[in-house]
Amino acid sequence: MAKTYQQQVSQRLEKFGKSICGDQYGWKSAFARKLSISPSALGTYLSGTIFPGYQILARLYKLGCSSDWLLYGKSITTNL
């Protein structure tokens, strides 16, 4: 069964969070702290209930996450 767009975005967000915080117990709390949000707010993004808005996307960008990759699964490319 194909994954929904929400599931794909939430899986990429989880992958990024684990890449910068590790995948040990407590990574979600650590990731939420890095984003300056509550763990429950992070949970809504990880579950696919809501998508990260501009402020969260900007914070993710500062941590090294490409919005193109997060939202579309694509790397940043130029069309020169």
N, C-alpha and C positions, 0 to 999 in steps of 0.2 A: 504494500500500500504506500502510495506517495505521501511524503510529508507535506503538511500545509506550509504556507509562507511563514506564518507565525511560529511554527515549530522550527523551521530552518533558521530564522533570526534568533530565536531563543537558544538554539544549540550553538550557534556561532558566538553569541554573547557568553555562554557558559564556557566554551572553549577558550575565549580570550581571557575571561576571569581566572580560569585555572592556569593559563600560561603565565600570568603575572603574579598570582598568589599561591600557586601550587595546588595540588588536588587533595591535600590532607583535610582532615576534619577542621572546620572553621574557615574554609576558604571563602565561603559566601559572606561571612561577617567581615573578613579582611577586605574583600572586594567592595562591599558596601561602604566601608570606611574610606577607601581610596576614591570612591565616587561621591563621598559626602552625602550619602543617603542612608535611610534605615534599611536593615535587612529585609523587612517586609516589603518595602518599595522595590528593592532589587528582586524579590520573589515574584512580583507581578510582571517584571520584564522577563525573568527566566522562565516563567510559566507560559508566556505568550499572551497573557491577559491584555496587556497594553504594550505599545511600542515606545522605545525611548524617544523623548522629545528633544528639541534643540539643545537645551541645557545639558542633558545627559550625553547626547552625542558629542558636544563640545568637550565635556570632561573625559569621555572615552578617547577622543582624538588626542587630548593632552597626554593620556596614558599610552598612546601608540596604536590605537585601534582605528583602522580606516572605516569610515562610514560606508564607502562603496562595498567593502568586504562584508561588513556587518549586515547591511540591508539587502545586498544583491549577490553576495558570494563572489565578487570580482575584485581583482587587484586594481590598484591605481595604474592607469595607463594614460599615455598621451596620444593624441591623434595628429602628430606632426608629419 
